[in-house]
Amino acid sequence: MRSPSACAGPGNDFGAVTGPKRREDLSDLEGYHSPQVDVAVRLNTNESPYPPPPEFFEAWTAEVSRADAHRYPDRAARQLRSALGEFLGVPAQRVFCANGSNEVLQTLLLTYGGPGRTALVFEPSYVLHAHIARITGTGVVTGERRPDFTLDPDSAVRMVEDQEPDVVFLTTPNNPTGMVEPRETVEAIVERIAARAKPGLLIVDEAYAEFSPWSAIDMVADGVPLVVARTYSKVWSMAAFRLGFCVAPESIVEELEMVVLPYHLSVPTQLAGTVALRFTGDMDVRVTSIMTERDRVGAALAALDGVEAFPSGANFILFRTAGGQTTWEGLLEAGVLVRNFARWPRLDDCLRVTIGRPEENDAFLAALKEVLAS
Ligand SMILES: *Cc1c(COP(=O)(O)O)cnc(C)c1O
């Protein structure tokens, strides 16, 4: 960062440089911290360990080379949305796409949150829900999970009723805990919002749904206050592209399109999302092998003395050791980077390991055994 005095160069006679002042409501905001350290084994950001197949890149670059680069992209992303709709078994009018599901969530909050409105989150969960809420001026109401990170559906429904949040976030499988929310909990919250006099919306973040036993997408219908957000970043091995989407009632998709910046989704991004859907077989193979590895790593963690591993329906596992911070440092020294939650509220001594390739998982397990023994 440049200090204010560094801006006052020669010939600058503007006087004392004060610089802009950020919004009062953002004064205690912290950025998104997930350190990117250069080590041999990086298992910290839940990406896929496998790139898309070479045929994907061939098909995508061929499409990009034929694109009208001098024209703005299709604002409605029709090709991508209809391909996605077909893949998901939903009408294209119920699909909204953006630059990563984070932009989907931001657009939802710009539309249905904002000043004077609130979003309910159940912690611990994905930090960006509360973060994006604050950035959009939305008040954050925090509900608590049980010590084992499960959500008590009755208290969740009570909060929806008592606090009357405009937006409710639920993440399933949850990040960073990995736990799959039962369908009944999602149904109970949607029903309560629908029955409430004050309108509201449940956003189910399904960034990891393909690794889990069920999805709320089939509950989305016109008139139901439910949106399901998905991403190409994890399962589709396309984190670098920044593409996400949500399935929502048609009226909500129309409103999101009004709020999001025009032409926000570039032609190469739209084409990447469409072309990727020709390779669903490859995706299924990747998902299956990652789930097999997840179960293997989970069993190995559970067998270790001094490790508490939490059940996961995603491509990562949360675990707790006696000295989480020391364990994290030891793993890093051994060349294995995992996500450090050891000093986070509610997540004392917890670390999260992304499932990688079998040899990366072996390296992680071997390093962990060594660290715990020392
Ligand atoms: C990784 C992740 C996302 C993905 O965000 P993108 O912007 O699509 O990369 C969204 N939600 C959760 C819970 C995640 O863990």
The ligand as an ORCA input file, in Angstrom:
! r2SCAN-3c Opt
* xyz 0 1
  C     -15.966    -22.148     -3.413
  C     -17.316    -21.697     -3.000
  C     -18.066    -20.898     -3.848
  C     -17.515    -20.589     -5.203
  O     -17.434    -19.312     -5.527
  P     -17.060    -18.946     -7.035
  O     -17.222    -17.476     -6.984
  O     -18.064    -19.603     -7.912
  O     -15.686    -19.424     -7.298
  C     -19.332    -20.513     -3.467
  N     -19.849    -20.910     -2.287
  C     -19.173    -21.701     -1.443
  C     -19.788    -22.177     -0.182
  C     -17.870    -22.098     -1.773
  O     -17.179    -22.859     -0.920
*
